[in-house]
Amino acid sequence: MAITNPYPQSPEEHLVDKEEILKDFKVAVTSRHASLMGRKEVFMGKAKFGIFGDGKELAQIAMAKAFQIGDFRSGYYRDQTFMFALGELSVQQYFAQLYAHTDVEAEPASAGRLMNGHFATRSLNPDGSWKDLTKSYNSAADISPTAAQMPKLLGLAYASKLFRENKGLKELKQFSKNGNEVAWGTIGNASTSEGMFFEAINAAGVMQVPMVVAIWDDEYGISVPNEFHTTKGSISEVLMGFQRTDTEKGVEILRAKGWDYEGLVQTFRYAGQLSREEHVPVLIHVEEMTQPQGHSTSGSHERYKSSARLQWERDWDCIARFRDFIVSSGIAEEEVLDKIEHEAKAEVKRQKEAAWSSFSGEIKKEIQEAVSLLKATAENSSKKSLLLQLAEDLAKTINPIRKDAVTAVRKALLALRFDSEEVKAGLKGWYQTQGEKNYDRYNSHLYSHSKWAVGNIKEVAATYDDKSPLVDGREILQAFFDRMLENDPRFFAFGEDVGKIGDVNQAFAGLQAKYGEHRVADTGIRECTIIGQGIGTALRGLRPVAEIQYLDYLLYALQTLSDDLASLLYRTKGGQKAPLIVRTRGHRLEGVWHSGSPMGMILSSLRGMIVCVPRDMTQAAGMYKTLLESDEPAIMIECLNGYRLKEKMPSNLGEFTVPLGRPEILREGTDLTIVTYGSMCRIVMDAAEELAELGISAEVIDVQTLLPFDLSGVIGQSVQKTGRVIFADEDVPGGASAYMMQQAIDEQGIFKYLDSEPQTIAAKAHRPAYSSDGDYFSKPSTDDVTEKAYHMMHEVSPERFPAI
């Protein structure tokens, strides 16, 4: 369906009244001058990089008109005009982000942690509690990777479906008004080539969620034209198979021109109304857009656009066409528009200068403090001339940054290493204070600072009584999930095979029939958007468990987990949170794609998430309870071979918690310490029995979580007693075993306690081969652990433990 909107002949027929049209013109030219001045700031060296939304102004103003209080945006880095139009971004804040101002009041989207064009509203109060999201315009925090905004967009829209159709959520008044909120997404035309885009559009069509996607199409992706990106050169043509009909559900597909003000307004209003009222996903292909300054400050578009194309872009620039429309329709004379633009340009300049003054003023103050301290210290130091030179060079620095002051002071302290503490006291004190401030500015909020952080959750031990039955491990999880579904309407689970059959290992068996499809749901095979579905719903106050069927398939979703979820709290400096729990299973089963233990990959990629590696299902249930009491995202990696092993059913299931970041000593010993987790716990415990028969006393420690890792120093205390340590797991060599060793050496200082060289046990470097023999020769076995420990003790006492 294509919507066309010829201009009316008289002002009385316009969709928007005269005053609002002129207000929109002011927003458009304000945004354009912000782009133009922003580019100049980069070229002047006052900012490092710039990417701007020029050429997209009218479409974004139209979208803002259809965007309502309570709605959510998940867009990309050219949406500045939209944020200006909503009043959720001031020009001063826009430039504060360009300069990387670290004050969250000055730059509330990311506190200077993201390059310009990354927008976010603050969903949380300073203490980490939720604001009332139904009373504000909401923008999920932007990320740069192309199309990566699409997975969570699906989840933001799915939350509205749940709020409307799940009666148990009706009391959560601060998160939704009966599911009336629309999730609005924006994306560039070239990014629609990404799989995440297609996956999200397909899922939205299947699920029928209130999601509107606007495609800003300027016919290029950086230097590459549409013909290299998209079949037929038109994404709306490609997607026509998704178009809904009178008899089939699907996606409503609309087209509009990027320079057609009234056509855009009509199109976005219709899309918003349809999606809001009927929960129909809508795609708006906005064609014939321009990008006057090119892709970014990194290069000129004149290198790859023809002179004819450049002239067309000048002729069909949306603001120029908007001007023509206003004048030709008799809404205002050129002189009026000139005055509006002149005033807008002056206001942009004023706010730009205010942003620079605020940003640079803080730094200049720190520079002055450092210069004064260097001069004062020089008077009593043995390196007077050097310190005075450092002070002079620092004072002369043009557009200084914090690094300049800190570097000068560090050089001074190094030069003063032979001077007395009294001489160095001032500089050392300043350096320490700045270190604390800069940690807060640049390093804080990787994990939660709130009272709901996992470390603040009260420990409740599992209890048992005479009636506690011995059951399959999966039955403990099934009983736990049953209680959570009964007691917390925010809790729900979804994933491949989770619903009707209760997941491949039956931990949700019978629960969909009991609680309904909105609480325990099946999805298509689409790991990336399963995670996005979880992120979006968690951003809106729900407590989802998103299942990735096997750990090996986490790779499909790794970018979304790493770039979006794991960094969310950090990149908003505590402004947004999404406490999603990702449930999966790994370690040992059969073959290359069902036996994964890529823990090193996870540890390197998912800093900002909790990584739980329970050895059995009782521990897993306790960890789930802890996570559901907390406000942090996590991944739970259950043991594939543990679902049918017998465990005793706790009598307080659904109440007990497992402290995260605290290892458990499974077996005490005196000769050496073996540190492990997950499925390896059983293997190591069996090896410890064999070692005991050989006269070797092994202490076995289950770390339980890899992130956080042993916050109590349990491993260090054990090594201090035994003097020897082996780190054992199923990851590749140099993976999680090396990580555990690094943590113990660097954070707990175990090196000074070691009487023998620390050892690691890992799987082979390749994926595990199929069959029981493949498992034995690919992954560590009890024999491997026993031999490694024996060889260590042989080096200690060859007489007592002769060579094998």
Helices and strands as residue ranges (DSSP letters): G 11-13, H 18-43, H 57-66, E 72-74, H 80-86, H 91-99, G 133-135, E 138-139, H 150-165, G 167-169, E 183-188, G 190-193, H 195-207, E 211-216, E 220-221, E 224-225, H 226-229, G 231-233, H 235-238, G 239-242, E 252-257, H 261-278, E 282-287, G 301-303, H 307-315, H 318-328, H 334-378, H 384-396, H 402-415, H 421-442, G 454-456, E 470-472, H 473-487, E 491-495, H 511-515, E 520-522, H 527-539, E 543-547, G 551-557, H 558-559, I 560-565, H 568-571, E 581-586, H 599-605, E 610-612, H 617-629, E 634-639, G 640-642, E 646-648, E 664-667, E 672-676, H 680-693, E 698-702, E 705-707, H 714-722, E 725-728, H 736-748, G 750-753, E 759-761, H 771-778, H 782-796
